[in-house]
Amino acid sequence: MSEMHTRAQARAQEKAAGPAVRHGRLKQHHPLKALLKIVVAVIAVVGVTGVSLAAYAAVDVVSSVKKSVKLVDAKGNEVTPSVGAMNGAFNVLLAGSDSGGGNTAYGDRDENLNDVTMLLHVSADHKNATVVSFPRDMYVSIPSCPDPKGGSFDAMSRQKINNSLSYGGLACTVLTVEKLTGLDIPYAGVIQFDGVIEMSNAVGGVPVCVAGDIEDPYTGLNVKAGQNTLQGSQALAFLRTRHGVGDGSDLGRISNQQVFLSSLVRTIKSADVLSNPVKLYGIAKAATSNITLSDSLNNPTTIVSMAMALKNIDISKVVFVQYPNHYDGDGVSPTKDAADQLMGALQNDQPVSLTGDTGVGSEADPNAPAPQAPAAQPPATQAPATQAPATQAPATQAPATGDGASTPAADGSVQLPSDVHGQTAAQYTCSKPFQD
């Protein structure tokens, strides 16, 4: 009886400890990584300094880093900028690949085209940021590019810019944009469909205004007129759509994307993400997990350093601009004079200001909040110094009476011609549904 009781008791103990028997089949977690995640959570609650948090969080971010891409200069030398604190001006290129990244949910896509190509320029004083969008169908010259399999590809004098990614990878897209703009671009990344979804989820969704219902069967976008908070697959569909907005062209898609991006900037700023090391860590991890980065950018410290350089930029000084272009056959070509003005400003580290409209895919939000009320108060508080602004009044008129396209505005920015489209992050705009 005693032996039977002992066996029954042992079986009962085994049954109670059932999960432990199968424990060996569960996914094993590195104890240090698990411990660090707990430490990060505790630090977040206690609220210690961002530097301390970054030290712990960086380890977890590094564990999710994807294989990076080497960038080269025009002579084929590897680009290896220093990492650490971000000082002075810097340029970052982001290419959006139209491949599914292996996700069959997006269909069988053998192409790997950079249908989205954006260049971020941050000024040396970190007070201005300019984001230039390059139309995917713009004809440009593609320089000789390294072949990822060895050797190099020959230069081509006239190709659409979105061929550069499939031609020679991210390094080729960077070389192409460097040749076009005259700017050095030491940092770059390429994001695919799944990466867009995860990045939008990392910020908790982005509110966008839509001027009318948009339904695009090509991307699966289905949004109603008014305000919509987009994340996940709907955020991706919104950024991809061109048939659903403007005139159905890629140019309309660019201005539609700027509606999203300007709202994204406002969302981040209003939530104090760039000042919150916990949220910043989450975005950095989403970036390193879902974007293939250049070697120079494949470092959490570098990403955080860039973000900290951006955190104090006023949203009115974040300018989204479409690279100047005009229709040319089945695509577009650069509009040289306007492009030279834009690129000259960035090369000289000057801010730019827009005098044209936001583009065919967007329009002003008629129900936009009125941030101008607080902005109108500072001059009132400066009443004792009313004479100083009065002496500057003629200066504000000078650019308008002179060559407005080449004369700096009163704030020192270079005014771009009225046929150059874009908006600032401070402008509230709505996506414009497609119209025949």
C-alpha positions in Angstrom: 0.0 0.0 0.0 2.8 2.3 0.9 4.6 1.6 -2.5 1.3 2.1 -4.4 0.7 5.4 -2.6 4.2 6.5 -3.3 3.8 5.8 -7.1 0.4 7.5 -7.2 1.9 10.5 -5.4 4.7 10.6 -7.9 2.3 10.4 -10.9 0.3 13.2 -9.4 3.4 15.3 -9.0 4.4 14.6 -12.6 0.9 15.6 -13.8 1.0 18.8 -11.9 4.4 19.5 -13.3 3.3 18.6 -16.9 4.5 21.7 -18.6 7.9 21.2 -17.1 8.2 17.8 -18.9 7.8 19.5 -22.3 10.0 22.5 -21.4 12.8 21.1 -23.5 10.7 21.5 -26.6 10.0 25.2 -26.1 12.0 27.9 -27.7 15.1 28.7 -25.6 15.6 32.3 -24.7 19.1 33.7 -23.9 19.1 34.4 -20.2 21.0 37.7 -20.6 18.6 38.9 -23.3 15.6 38.1 -21.1 17.2 39.8 -18.1 18.0 42.9 -20.1 14.4 43.2 -21.2 13.3 43.1 -17.6 15.9 45.7 -16.7 14.8 47.9 -19.5 11.2 47.7 -18.3 12.2 48.5 -14.7 14.4 51.4 -15.8 11.5 52.8 -17.9 9.3 52.8 -14.8 11.9 54.3 -12.5 12.7 56.9 -15.2 16.5 57.0 -15.1 18.4 58.9 -17.8 18.2 58.1 -21.5 21.9 57.4 -21.6 21.5 54.6 -19.1 18.5 53.2 -20.8 20.2 53.3 -24.2 23.1 51.3 -22.8 20.8 48.5 -21.8 18.4 48.7 -24.8 21.2 48.8 -27.3 22.0 45.2 -26.6 18.4 44.1 -27.4 18.4 46.2 -30.5 21.6 44.7 -31.8 20.1 41.3 -31.5 17.5 42.2 -34.1 19.9 43.9 -36.6 19.6 42.6 -40.1 22.6 42.1 -42.4 23.8 45.4 -43.6 24.9 46.8 -47.0 28.3 48.3 -47.8 28.2 51.7 -49.5 31.0 52.9 -51.8 32.1 56.2 -53.2 32.4 57.0 -56.9 35.9 55.5 -56.9 34.7 52.2 -55.3 36.1 52.9 -51.9 34.1 51.8 -48.9 32.2 54.5 -47.1 33.0 54.3 -43.4 31.8 57.4 -41.5 32.4 57.6 -37.8 29.7 56.6 -35.4 28.7 58.2 -32.1 27.4 61.6 -31.4 26.0 63.1 -34.6 27.7 66.4 -35.3 27.1 68.8 -38.2 25.0 68.3 -41.3 24.2 64.8 -42.5 22.3 63.1 -45.4 20.3 59.8 -45.2 18.7 58.0 -48.2 15.7 55.7 -47.7 14.6 53.5 -50.6 11.3 51.7 -50.5 11.4 48.4 -52.4 8.2 47.2 -54.2 9.2 43.5 -53.6 7.2 41.6 -51.1 10.3 40.8 -49.1 9.3 37.1 -49.3 5.8 37.7 -48.0 3.4 35.9 -50.4 0.5 38.0 -49.1 1.7 40.7 -51.5 1.6 38.4 -54.5 4.4 37.0 -56.7 6.7 40.0 -57.2 10.0 39.2 -59.0 10.9 42.8 -59.3 13.0 44.8 -56.8 12.5 48.4 -57.8 12.9 51.4 -55.6 9.5 52.9 -56.2 10.1 55.2 -53.3 13.4 57.1 -53.0 13.7 59.8 -50.3 16.7 61.9 -49.2 16.8 63.5 -45.8 19.2 66.5 -45.3 19.7 67.8 -41.8 21.4 71.2 -41.5 24.6 71.6 -39.6 22.9 73.6 -36.8 20.2 70.9 -36.6 17.5 73.6 -37.0 16.3 72.6 -40.5 15.4 69.3 -42.2 14.6 68.8 -45.9 13.1 65.6 -47.3 13.4 65.2 -51.1 11.2 62.7 -52.9 12.4 61.5 -56.2 9.7 60.4 -58.7 10.2 56.7 -59.5 9.7 57.3 -63.3 12.3 60.1 -63.5 14.9 59.6 -66.1 18.4 60.0 -64.8 21.9 58.7 -65.5 23.0 55.7 -63.5 26.8 55.6 -62.8 28.9 52.4 -62.8 27.8 50.4 -59.8 29.3 47.5 -57.9 27.8 44.1 -58.7 26.9 42.4 -55.4 28.1 39.2 -57.0 31.5 40.7 -57.9 32.8 43.1 -60.5 30.7 46.1 -61.6 27.9 47.2 -63.9 28.5 49.7 -66.7 27.1 53.2 -66.4 23.9 54.1 -68.2 23.0 57.5 -69.5 19.2 57.4 -69.3 17.2 55.1 -67.1 14.3 55.5 -64.7 15.6 56.0 -61.2 13.6 53.1 -59.8 15.8 50.7 -61.8 18.8 51.5 -59.7 17.9 49.1 -56.8 17.5 46.1 -59.1 20.6 47.1 -61.1 23.1 47.2 -58.3 21.3 47.2 -54.9 21.2 49.9 -52.3 24.7 51.0 -53.0 23.8 51.8 -56.7 20.7 53.8 -55.6 22.9 55.9 -53.4 25.5 56.4 -56.1 22.7 57.4 -58.5 21.3 60.0 -56.1 24.7 61.3 -55.3 25.4 61.9 -59.0 22.1 63.6 -59.5 22.2 65.8 -56.4 25.9 66.5 -55.9 25.6 65.5 -52.2 27.5 62.9 -50.3 25.2 60.3 -48.7 27.0 58.2 -46.1 23.9 56.7 -44.6 21.1 54.7 -46.3 18.5 52.0 -45.9 16.0 50.0 -47.9 12.6 49.1 -46.5 10.2 46.5 -47.8 6.4 46.0 -47.3 6.6 44.3 -43.9 9.0 46.9 -42.6 6.5 49.7 -43.4 3.8 47.8 -41.4 6.1 47.4 -38.4 7.3 51.0 -38.4 3.8 52.3 -38.5 2.9 50.0 -35.6 5.9 51.2 -33.6 4.5 54.7 -33.5 1.0 53.5 -32.7 -0.6 54.6 -35.9 -0.6 57.9 -37.9 -3.7 60.1 -38.2 -4.4 61.3 -41.8 -7.1 63.4 -43.4 -8.8 62.2 -46.5 -10.9 64.7 -48.5 -13.2 62.0 -49.8 -13.6 58.2 -49.8 -10.7 56.3 -51.3 -10.9 52.7 -52.4 -8.0 51.3 -54.3 -8.3 47.6 -55.3 -4.7 47.5 -56.4 -3.4 48.1 -52.9 -6.4 47.2 -50.8 -6.8 50.7 -49.4 -10.3 51.5 -48.2 -10.6 54.7 -46.2 -13.5 57.1 -45.6 -13.6 60.9 -45.9 -12.4 62.6 -42.7 -9.7 61.6 -40.2 -8.3 58.1 -40.2 -5.7 56.6 -38.0 -3.6 54.3 -40.1 -1.2 51.6 -39.1 -0.2 48.1 -40.2 -1.5 47.0 -43.7 -3.7 50.1 -44.1 -0.7 52.4 -43.6 1.2 50.5 -46.2 -1.7 50.6 -48.6 -2.0 54.3 -48.1 1.6 54.9 -48.9 1.6 52.6 -51.9 -1.6 53.9 -53.5 -1.4 56.0 -56.7 -4.6 54.8 -58.5 -6.6 56.1 -55.5 -5.3 59.6 -55.3 -4.8 62.7 -57.4 -4.5 62.0 -61.1 -3.5 58.4 -60.6 0.2 59.1 -61.2 3.3 58.6 -59.2 3.5 62.4 -58.7 0.1 62.2 -57.0 1.4 59.4 -54.8 4.3 61.5 -53.7 2.1 64.4 -52.4 -0.2 61.8 -50.8 2.8 60.3 -49.0 3.8 63.7 -47.8 0.3 64.0 -46.1 1.3 60.9 -44.1 4.8 61.9 -43.4 4.0 65.4 -42.2 1.4 63.9 -39.9 4.0 61.3 -38.7 6.4 64.1 -37.8 3.6 65.8 -35.8 2.7 62.6 -34.1 6.2 61.9 -33.0 6.7 65.5 -31.8 3.4 65.6 -30.0 4.0 62.3 -28.2 7.5 63.4 -27.3 8.9 60.3 -28.8 12.3 61.8 -29.7 12.6 62.9 -26.1 11.4 59.6 -24.6 14.2 57.0 -24.6 11.8 54.1 -24.2 9.8 55.0 -27.3 12.9 55.9 -29.1 14.3 52.5 -28.3 11.1 50.9 -29.7 11.4 52.7 -33.0 15.1 52.0 -33.3 14.4 48.3 -32.8 11.7 48.4 -35.4 14.1 50.0 -37.8 16.9 47.6 -37.3 14.6 44.6 -37.5 12.7 45.7 -40.6 15.1 47.9 -42.7 18.2 46.7 -44.4 20.7 49.4 -43.4 24.1 50.4 -44.7 27.0 49.4 -42.6 27.3 53.0 -41.5 23.8 53.1 -40.2 23.6 49.6 -38.8 24.3 50.8 -35.3 21.8 51.7 -32.6 24.0 54.5 -31.3 24.1 56.2 -34.7 20.3 55.9 -35.1 19.7 57.4 -31.6 22.3 60.2 -32.3 20.4 61.2 -35.4 17.1 61.2 -33.6 18.5 63.4 -30.9 19.8 65.8 -33.5 16.2 66.0 -35.0 14.3 66.3 -31.7 14.5 70.1 -31.4 13.7 71.0 -35.0 10.5 73.0 -35.3 8.0 71.2 -37.5 7.6 74.3 -39.6 11.3 73.8 -40.5 10.8 70.2 -41.7 10.1 70.6 -45.5 9.0 67.8 -47.7 9.7 68.6 -51.4 9.2 66.8 -54.7 12.3 66.8 -56.8 11.6 69.4 -59.6 10.5 67.6 -62.7 8.4 67.8 -65.9 6.7 65.2 -68.0 8.9 63.5 -70.6 7.4 60.7 -72.7 6.3 57.9 -70.4 8.0 59.4 -67.5 9.5 62.7 -66.2 12.8 64.4 -66.4 14.5 66.8 -64.0 13.7 70.5 -64.3 17.3 71.7 -64.3 17.0 75.3 -63.1 14.7 74.5 -60.2 16.6 71.4 -59.3 19.9 73.4 -59.3 18.3 75.9 -56.9 17.1 73.1 -54.6 20.3 71.1 -54.6 22.5 74.3 -54.4 20.7 75.2 -51.2 21.3 71.8 -49.7 24.9 71.7 -50.8 25.4 75.1 -49.1 23.4 73.9 -46.1 20.7 76.5 -46.6 17.0 76.0 -45.6 14.4 76.1 -48.4 10.9 77.5 -48.5 8.1 76.6 -50.8 6.0 79.0 -52.9 4.0 76.4 -54.9 1.1 74.1 -53.9 1.3 70.7 -52.2 0.8 68.7 -55.4 -1.9 66.9 -57.3 -2.5 64.2 -54.6 -3.3 66.5 -51.7 -5.0 69.8 -50.6 -5.2 72.0 -47.6 -7.2 70.6 -44.7 -10.2 72.9 -44.2 -10.7 71.7 -40.7 -7.1 72.0 -39.6 -6.5 73.0 -36.0 -5.3 76.6 -35.6 -1.7 76.4 -34.4 -1.3 79.9 -35.8 -3.0 81.4 -32.7 0.0 80.5 -30.4 2.3 81.5 -33.2 0.6 84.9 -33.5 1.2 85.6 -29.8 5.0 85.8 -29.7 5.0 89.1 -31.8 2.5 90.4 -29.3 4.8 89.6 -26.4 7.6 91.3 -28.2 5.6 94.6 -28.3 8.4 96.6 -26.6 10.6 95.6 -29.6 8.0 96.6 -32.2 10.6 98.9 -33.9 12.9 96.0 -34.8 10.3 94.1 -36.8 9.2 97.3 -38.4 12.7 97.8 -39.8 12.6 94.3 -41.2 9.3 94.8 -43.1 11.0 96.1 -46.2 13.3 93.1 -46.2 10.3 90.8 -46.3 9.1 92.5 -49.5 12.5 92.4 -51.2 12.4 88.8 -52.4 8.9 89.3 -53.7 9.9 92.3 -55.9 13.1 90.7 -57.0 14.0 87.3 -58.4 12.0 85.3 -55.9 13.3 82.0 -57.2 17.0 82.8 -56.4 16.8 85.6 -53.7 16.8 84.4 -50.1 13.7 85.1 -48.1 13.8 87.2 -45.0 14.4 84.1 -42.8 17.5 83.2 -44.9 15.8 80.4 -46.7 16.0 79.8 -50.5 12.6 80.3 -52.1 11.9 77.6 -54.6 9.9 78.3 -57.8 6.1 78.0 -57.7 6.2 74.8 -59.9 8.1 72.9 -57.2 5.6 71.1 -55.0 5.7 70.1 -51.3 4.7 71.0 -47.8 6.1 71.5 -44.3 5.3 69.2 -41.4 3.4 72.1 -39.9 0.9 72.2 -42.8 -2.3 70.1 -42.2 -3.3 68.6 -45.5 -5.7 66.0 -46.8 -5.3 63.3 -49.4 -7.2 64.1 -52.6 -9.2 61.1 -54.0 -8.5 60.2 -57.6 -10.5 62.2 -60.2 -10.6 61.4 -63.9 
